[in-house]
Amino acid sequence: MNRRLTAIVERDGDGYVALCPEVDVASQGDSVAEARENLQEALTLFFETASAEEVERRTRSGFYVTHVEVAVA
């Protein structure tokens, strides 16, 4: 079974950090693509090793990625 999750990637110094806010799992890499791939691997390991109770306890929903526009003085 596949599960669609959110991945937020941001620059951190010379590399990138990727975060999945639904289960609070993060990883990093030297590029956006590497950080994303490492996050996928971390998430796979999390779902393979965590108990059903742990997955349930850590799972949050209702995340939306969008843009807003504001006036800047």
Jmol script that loads the backbone (N, CA, C; Angstrom):
load data "model"
ATOM      1  N   MET A   1       0.838  -1.178   0.000  1.00  0.00           N
ATOM      2  CA  MET A   1       0.000   0.000   0.000  1.00  0.00           C
ATOM      3  C   MET A   1       0.890   1.250   0.000  1.00  0.00           C
ATOM      4  N   ASN A   2       0.563   2.194  -0.833  1.00  0.00           N
ATOM      5  CA  ASN A   2       1.281   3.463  -0.852  1.00  0.00           C
ATOM      6  C   ASN A   2       0.495   4.509  -0.081  1.00  0.00           C
ATOM      7  N   ARG A   3       1.206   5.446   0.474  1.00  0.00           N
ATOM      8  CA  ARG A   3       0.602   6.529   1.240  1.00  0.00           C
ATOM      9  C   ARG A   3       1.212   7.841   0.764  1.00  0.00           C
ATOM     10  N   ARG A   4       0.383   8.817   0.427  1.00  0.00           N
ATOM     11  CA  ARG A   4       0.861  10.123  -0.033  1.00  0.00           C
ATOM     12  C   ARG A   4       1.039  11.030   1.179  1.00  0.00           C
ATOM     13  N   LEU A   5       2.275  11.534   1.348  1.00  0.00           N
ATOM     14  CA  LEU A   5       2.614  12.376   2.487  1.00  0.00           C
ATOM     15  C   LEU A   5       3.229  13.689   2.003  1.00  0.00           C
ATOM     16  N   THR A   6       3.273  14.658   2.888  1.00  0.00           N
ATOM     17  CA  THR A   6       3.851  15.962   2.580  1.00  0.00           C
ATOM     18  C   THR A   6       5.352  15.936   2.831  1.00  0.00           C
ATOM     19  N   ALA A   7       6.110  16.532   1.931  1.00  0.00           N
ATOM     20  CA  ALA A   7       7.554  16.699   2.119  1.00  0.00           C
ATOM     21  C   ALA A   7       7.871  18.188   1.979  1.00  0.00           C
ATOM     22  N   ILE A   8       8.417  18.763   3.029  1.00  0.00           N
ATOM     23  CA  ILE A   8       8.838  20.158   3.017  1.00  0.00           C
ATOM     24  C   ILE A   8      10.358  20.154   3.008  1.00  0.00           C
ATOM     25  N   VAL A   9      10.944  20.788   2.007  1.00  0.00           N
ATOM     26  CA  VAL A   9      12.399  20.805   1.869  1.00  0.00           C
ATOM     27  C   VAL A   9      12.868  22.249   1.960  1.00  0.00           C
ATOM     28  N   GLU A  10      13.872  22.477   2.815  1.00  0.00           N
ATOM     29  CA  GLU A  10      14.423  23.827   2.931  1.00  0.00           C
ATOM     30  C   GLU A  10      15.941  23.771   3.005  1.00  0.00           C
ATOM     31  N   ARG A  11      16.545  24.846   2.537  1.00  0.00           N
ATOM     32  CA  ARG A  11      18.001  24.951   2.588  1.00  0.00           C
ATOM     33  C   ARG A  11      18.425  25.099   4.040  1.00  0.00           C
ATOM     34  N   ASP A  12      19.531  24.426   4.386  1.00  0.00           N
ATOM     35  CA  ASP A  12      20.103  24.527   5.721  1.00  0.00           C
ATOM     36  C   ASP A  12      21.618  24.551   5.564  1.00  0.00           C
ATOM     37  N   GLY A  13      22.185  25.744   5.580  1.00  0.00           N
ATOM     38  CA  GLY A  13      23.626  25.860   5.361  1.00  0.00           C
ATOM     39  C   GLY A  13      23.983  25.453   3.954  1.00  0.00           C
ATOM     40  N   ASP A  14      24.879  24.476   3.826  1.00  0.00           N
ATOM     41  CA  ASP A  14      25.310  23.999   2.505  1.00  0.00           C
ATOM     42  C   ASP A  14      24.438  22.871   1.974  1.00  0.00           C
ATOM     43  N   GLY A  15      23.452  22.422   2.751  1.00  0.00           N
ATOM     44  CA  GLY A  15      22.625  21.299   2.326  1.00  0.00           C
ATOM     45  C   GLY A  15      21.152  21.618   2.432  1.00  0.00           C
ATOM     46  N   TYR A  16      20.367  20.562   2.500  1.00  0.00           N
ATOM     47  CA  TYR A  16      18.912  20.687   2.555  1.00  0.00           C
ATOM     48  C   TYR A  16      18.357  19.734   3.605  1.00  0.00           C
ATOM     49  N   VAL A  17      17.282  20.153   4.252  1.00  0.00           N
ATOM     50  CA  VAL A  17      16.575  19.330   5.226  1.00  0.00           C
ATOM     51  C   VAL A  17      15.179  19.073   4.682  1.00  0.00           C
ATOM     52  N   ALA A  18      14.740  17.838   4.748  1.00  0.00           N
ATOM     53  CA  ALA A  18      13.399  17.455   4.304  1.00  0.00           C
ATOM     54  C   ALA A  18      12.619  16.969   5.515  1.00  0.00           C
ATOM     55  N   LEU A  19      11.387  17.447   5.650  1.00  0.00           N
ATOM     56  CA  LEU A  19      10.536  17.109   6.783  1.00  0.00           C
ATOM     57  C   LEU A  19       9.193  16.614   6.289  1.00  0.00           C
ATOM     58  N   CYS A  20       8.707  15.553   6.908  1.00  0.00           N
ATOM     59  CA  CYS A  20       7.343  15.084   6.695  1.00  0.00           C
ATOM     60  C   CYS A  20       6.561  15.432   7.952  1.00  0.00           C
ATOM     61  N   PRO A  21       5.739  16.486   7.908  1.00  0.00           N
ATOM     62  CA  PRO A  21       5.055  16.921   9.125  1.00  0.00           C
ATOM     63  C   PRO A  21       3.967  15.960   9.612  1.00  0.00           C
ATOM     64  N   GLU A  22       3.430  15.113   8.741  1.00  0.00           N
ATOM     65  CA  GLU A  22       2.377  14.195   9.172  1.00  0.00           C
ATOM     66  C   GLU A  22       2.847  13.235  10.254  1.00  0.00           C
ATOM     67  N   VAL A  23       4.096  12.791  10.197  1.00  0.00           N
ATOM     68  CA  VAL A  23       4.610  11.841  11.193  1.00  0.00           C
ATOM     69  C   VAL A  23       5.890  12.342  11.858  1.00  0.00           C
ATOM     70  N   ASP A  24       6.249  13.595  11.600  1.00  0.00           N
ATOM     71  CA  ASP A  24       7.418  14.230  12.208  1.00  0.00           C
ATOM     72  C   ASP A  24       8.690  13.419  11.987  1.00  0.00           C
ATOM     73  N   VAL A  25       8.940  13.080  10.719  1.00  0.00           N
ATOM     74  CA  VAL A  25      10.159  12.385  10.315  1.00  0.00           C
ATOM     75  C   VAL A  25      10.932  13.336   9.405  1.00  0.00           C
ATOM     76  N   ALA A  26      12.252  13.409   9.619  1.00  0.00           N
ATOM     77  CA  ALA A  26      13.079  14.314   8.826  1.00  0.00           C
ATOM     78  C   ALA A  26      14.333  13.597   8.345  1.00  0.00           C
ATOM     79  N   SER A  27      14.937  14.171   7.315  1.00  0.00           N
ATOM     80  CA  SER A  27      16.207  13.687   6.804  1.00  0.00           C
ATOM     81  C   SER A  27      16.917  14.859   6.155  1.00  0.00           C
ATOM     82  N   GLN A  28      18.063  14.612   5.569  1.00  0.00           N
ATOM     83  CA  GLN A  28      18.826  15.693   4.945  1.00  0.00           C
ATOM     84  C   GLN A  28      19.597  15.173   3.750  1.00  0.00           C
ATOM     85  N   GLY A  29      20.154  16.097   2.977  1.00  0.00           N
ATOM     86  CA  GLY A  29      20.958  15.730   1.820  1.00  0.00           C
ATOM     87  C   GLY A  29      21.686  16.936   1.275  1.00  0.00           C
ATOM     88  N   ASP A  30      22.577  16.691   0.333  1.00  0.00           N
ATOM     89  CA  ASP A  30      23.360  17.760  -0.269  1.00  0.00           C
ATOM     90  C   ASP A  30      22.593  18.526  -1.337  1.00  0.00           C
ATOM     91  N   SER A  31      21.490  17.954  -1.829  1.00  0.00           N
ATOM     92  CA  SER A  31      20.652  18.609  -2.838  1.00  0.00           C
ATOM     93  C   SER A  31      19.189  18.380  -2.455  1.00  0.00           C
ATOM     94  N   VAL A  32      18.294  19.095  -3.111  1.00  0.00           N
ATOM     95  CA  VAL A  32      16.864  18.900  -2.865  1.00  0.00           C
ATOM     96  C   VAL A  32      16.489  17.450  -3.173  1.00  0.00           C
ATOM     97  N   ALA A  33      16.953  16.954  -4.300  1.00  0.00           N
ATOM     98  CA  ALA A  33      16.624  15.579  -4.700  1.00  0.00           C
ATOM     99  C   ALA A  33      17.151  14.562  -3.687  1.00  0.00           C
ATOM    100  N   GLU A  34      18.372  14.750  -3.219  1.00  0.00           N
ATOM    101  CA  GLU A  34      18.945  13.814  -2.250  1.00  0.00           C
ATOM    102  C   GLU A  34      18.197  13.887  -0.921  1.00  0.00           C
ATOM    103  N   ALA A  35      17.853  15.082  -0.470  1.00  0.00           N
ATOM    104  CA  ALA A  35      17.094  15.219   0.779  1.00  0.00           C
ATOM    105  C   ALA A  35      15.737  14.535   0.656  1.00  0.00           C
ATOM    106  N   ARG A  36      15.093  14.693  -0.486  1.00  0.00           N
ATOM    107  CA  ARG A  36      13.786  14.062  -0.726  1.00  0.00           C
ATOM    108  C   ARG A  36      13.913  12.537  -0.740  1.00  0.00           C
ATOM    109  N   GLU A  37      14.918  12.026  -1.428  1.00  0.00           N
ATOM    110  CA  GLU A  37      15.142  10.579  -1.483  1.00  0.00           C
ATOM    111  C   GLU A  37      15.452  10.026  -0.101  1.00  0.00           C
ATOM    112  N   ASN A  38      16.270  10.746   0.665  1.00  0.00           N
ATOM    113  CA  ASN A  38      16.614  10.298   2.013  1.00  0.00           C
ATOM    114  C   ASN A  38      15.387  10.325   2.920  1.00  0.00           C
ATOM    115  N   LEU A  39      14.504  11.300   2.720  1.00  0.00           N
ATOM    116  CA  LEU A  39      13.266  11.340   3.485  1.00  0.00           C
ATOM    117  C   LEU A  39      12.385  10.138   3.136  1.00  0.00           C
ATOM    118  N   GLN A  40      12.297   9.810   1.854  1.00  0.00           N
ATOM    119  CA  GLN A  40      11.515   8.631   1.454  1.00  0.00           C
ATOM    120  C   GLN A  40      12.049   7.378   2.137  1.00  0.00           C
ATOM    121  N   GLU A  41      13.364   7.248   2.179  1.00  0.00           N
ATOM    122  CA  GLU A  41      13.975   6.083   2.830  1.00  0.00           C
ATOM    123  C   GLU A  41      13.672   6.089   4.334  1.00  0.00           C
ATOM    124  N   ALA A  42      13.788   7.249   4.976  1.00  0.00           N
ATOM    125  CA  ALA A  42      13.505   7.349   6.408  1.00  0.00           C
ATOM    126  C   ALA A  42      12.049   7.014   6.696  1.00  0.00           C
ATOM    127  N   LEU A  43      11.140   7.476   5.845  1.00  0.00           N
ATOM    128  CA  LEU A  43       9.725   7.176   6.029  1.00  0.00           C
ATOM    129  C   LEU A  43       9.440   5.688   5.837  1.00  0.00           C
ATOM    130  N   THR A  44      10.063   5.091   4.841  1.00  0.00           N
ATOM    131  CA  THR A  44       9.899   3.650   4.619  1.00  0.00           C
ATOM    132  C   THR A  44      10.343   2.876   5.851  1.00  0.00           C
ATOM    133  N   LEU A  45      11.508   3.242   6.390  1.00  0.00           N
ATOM    134  CA  LEU A  45      12.012   2.565   7.590  1.00  0.00           C
ATOM    135  C   LEU A  45      11.094   2.799   8.781  1.00  0.00           C
ATOM    136  N   PHE A  46      10.578   4.019   8.907  1.00  0.00           N
ATOM    137  CA  PHE A  46       9.654   4.311  10.001  1.00  0.00           C
ATOM    138  C   PHE A  46       8.432   3.402   9.928  1.00  0.00           C
ATOM    139  N   PHE A  47       7.798   3.318   8.762  1.00  0.00           N
ATOM    140  CA  PHE A  47       6.589   2.509   8.635  1.00  0.00           C
ATOM    141  C   PHE A  47       6.869   1.014   8.733  1.00  0.00           C
ATOM    142  N   GLU A  48       8.082   0.591   8.386  1.00  0.00           N
ATOM    143  CA  GLU A  48       8.440  -0.824   8.519  1.00  0.00           C
ATOM    144  C   GLU A  48       8.694  -1.221   9.972  1.00  0.00           C
ATOM    145  N   THR A  49       9.191  -0.292  10.772  1.00  0.00           N
ATOM    146  CA  THR A  49       9.622  -0.650  12.128  1.00  0.00           C
ATOM    147  C   THR A  49       8.695  -0.166  13.243  1.00  0.00           C
ATOM    148  N   ALA A  50       7.938   0.876  13.018  1.00  0.00           N
ATOM    149  CA  ALA A  50       7.076   1.421  14.069  1.00  0.00           C
ATOM    150  C   ALA A  50       5.854   0.535  14.277  1.00  0.00           C
ATOM    151  N   SER A  51       5.433   0.449  15.505  1.00  0.00           N
ATOM    152  CA  SER A  51       4.212  -0.294  15.803  1.00  0.00           C
ATOM    153  C   SER A  51       3.013   0.491  15.295  1.00  0.00           C
ATOM    154  N   ALA A  52       1.898  -0.187  15.167  1.00  0.00           N
ATOM    155  CA  ALA A  52       0.665   0.486  14.737  1.00  0.00           C
ATOM    156  C   ALA A  52       0.305   1.603  15.707  1.00  0.00           C
ATOM    157  N   GLU A  53       0.556   1.382  16.988  1.00  0.00           N
ATOM    158  CA  GLU A  53       0.270   2.398  18.001  1.00  0.00           C
ATOM    159  C   GLU A  53       1.154   3.630  17.818  1.00  0.00           C
ATOM    160  N   GLU A  54       2.435   3.398  17.512  1.00  0.00           N
ATOM    161  CA  GLU A  54       3.365   4.512  17.289  1.00  0.00           C
ATOM    162  C   GLU A  54       2.969   5.315  16.055  1.00  0.00           C
ATOM    163  N   VAL A  55       2.607   4.629  14.984  1.00  0.00           N
ATOM    164  CA  VAL A  55       2.165   5.318  13.771  1.00  0.00           C
ATOM    165  C   VAL A  55       0.924   6.143  14.072  1.00  0.00           C
ATOM    166  N   GLU A  56      -0.032   5.559  14.769  1.00  0.00           N
ATOM    167  CA  GLU A  56      -1.264   6.265  15.115  1.00  0.00           C
ATOM    168  C   GLU A  56      -0.979   7.484  15.998  1.00  0.00           C
ATOM    169  N   ARG A  57      -0.107   7.310  16.983  1.00  0.00           N
ATOM    170  CA  ARG A  57       0.214   8.396  17.915  1.00  0.00           C
ATOM    171  C   ARG A  57       0.877   9.575  17.213  1.00  0.00           C
ATOM    172  N   ARG A  58       1.736   9.270  16.228  1.00  0.00           N
ATOM    173  CA  ARG A  58       2.502  10.331  15.565  1.00  0.00           C
ATOM    174  C   ARG A  58       1.809  10.930  14.351  1.00  0.00           C
ATOM    175  N   THR A  59       0.785  10.280  13.839  1.00  0.00           N
ATOM    176  CA  THR A  59       0.143  10.747  12.610  1.00  0.00           C
ATOM    177  C   THR A  59      -0.748  11.951  12.888  1.00  0.00           C
ATOM    178  N   ARG A  60      -0.488  12.999  12.132  1.00  0.00           N
ATOM    179  CA  ARG A  60      -1.315  14.208  12.175  1.00  0.00           C
ATOM    180  C   ARG A  60      -1.840  14.433  10.765  1.00  0.00           C
ATOM    181  N   SER A  61      -2.968  15.097  10.631  1.00  0.00           N
ATOM    182  CA  SER A  61      -3.544  15.333   9.308  1.00  0.00           C
ATOM    183  C   SER A  61      -3.890  16.797   9.151  1.00  0.00           C
ATOM    184  N   GLY A  62      -4.313  17.138   7.961  1.00  0.00           N
ATOM    185  CA  GLY A  62      -4.751  18.501   7.706  1.00  0.00           C
ATOM    186  C   GLY A  62      -3.644  19.442   7.300  1.00  0.00           C
ATOM    187  N   PHE A  63      -2.591  18.933   6.684  1.00  0.00           N
ATOM    188  CA  PHE A  63      -1.510  19.797   6.213  1.00  0.00           C
ATOM    189  C   PHE A  63      -1.767  20.218   4.776  1.00  0.00           C
ATOM    190  N   TYR A  64      -1.612  21.490   4.524  1.00  0.00           N
ATOM    191  CA  TYR A  64      -1.812  22.021   3.185  1.00  0.00           C
ATOM    192  C   TYR A  64      -0.626  22.913   2.849  1.00  0.00           C
ATOM    193  N   VAL A  65      -0.127  22.770   1.656  1.00  0.00           N
ATOM    194  CA  VAL A  65       0.959  23.614   1.188  1.00  0.00           C
ATOM    195  C   VAL A  65       0.367  24.587   0.185  1.00  0.00           C
ATOM    196  N   THR A  66       0.534  25.866   0.452  1.00  0.00           N
ATOM    197  CA  THR A  66      -0.044  26.895  -0.399  1.00  0.00           C
ATOM    198  C   THR A  66       0.829  28.137  -0.338  1.00  0.00           C
ATOM    199  N   HIS A  67       0.508  29.129  -1.111  1.00  0.00           N
ATOM    200  CA  HIS A  67       1.224  30.405  -1.095  1.00  0.00           C
ATOM    201  C   HIS A  67       0.283  31.518  -0.664  1.00  0.00           C
ATOM    202  N   VAL A  68       0.838  32.517  -0.038  1.00  0.00           N
ATOM    203  CA  VAL A  68       0.081  33.715   0.290  1.00  0.00           C
ATOM    204  C   VAL A  68       0.857  34.922  -0.207  1.00  0.00           C
ATOM    205  N   GLU A  69       0.139  35.979  -0.506  1.00  0.00           N
ATOM    206  CA  GLU A  69       0.780  37.207  -0.986  1.00  0.00           C
ATOM    207  C   GLU A  69       0.483  38.320   0.015  1.00  0.00           C
ATOM    208  N   VAL A  70       1.530  39.010   0.438  1.00  0.00           N
ATOM    209  CA  VAL A  70       1.376  40.111   1.404  1.00  0.00           C
ATOM    210  C   VAL A  70       2.145  41.317   0.901  1.00  0.00           C
ATOM    211  N   ALA A  71       1.683  42.481   1.291  1.00  0.00           N
ATOM    212  CA  ALA A  71       2.382  43.724   0.953  1.00  0.00           C
ATOM    213  C   ALA A  71       3.593  43.872   1.872  1.00  0.00           C
ATOM    214  N   VAL A  72       4.707  44.246   1.293  1.00  0.00           N
ATOM    215  CA  VAL A  72       5.928  44.450   2.057  1.00  0.00           C
ATOM    216  C   VAL A  72       6.374  45.879   1.868  1.00  0.00           C
ATOM    217  N   ALA A  73       6.541  46.581   2.970  1.00  0.00           N
ATOM    218  CA  ALA A  73       6.916  48.000   2.915  1.00  0.00           C
ATOM    219  C   ALA A  73       8.361  48.183   2.533  1.00  0.00           C
TER     220      ALA A  73
END
end "model"
wireframe off; spacefill off
backbone 0.3
color backbone group
